[in-house]
Amino acid sequence: MAASRSIDSKQLSDHARIWYSLKCAIASSSGFRSWKSELAEGDMDNTSLDALVRRYLRETLETLAY
């Protein structure tokens, strides 16, 4: 049985702050900007920066794993 951990609001706040900083650093990187410029216009319609960064990370890790 998996252990369940409770996350208090301070931890959540810390996690949110870390993700925000990481997301901003990734979004300002040349690799992300290059990747984003190659996306079709339709791929970015109504897509949040959060979702784009997650997709970029997923695709980058898939490429590295290959």
VENLINTA-V865356 format. One record per pair of residues at least 6 apart in sequence whose ideal C-beta (glycine too) atoms are under 6 Angstrom apart, sorted by sequence separation. I is the first residue (numbers start at 1). J is the second residue. D is the distance in whole Angstrom. If there is no record, write none. Layout:
i->I j->J d->D
i->I j->J d->D
This chain:
i->26 j->32 d->5
i->35 j->56 d->5
i->27 j->49 d->6
i->32 j->56 d->5
i->26 j->53 d->5
i->23 j->53 d->5
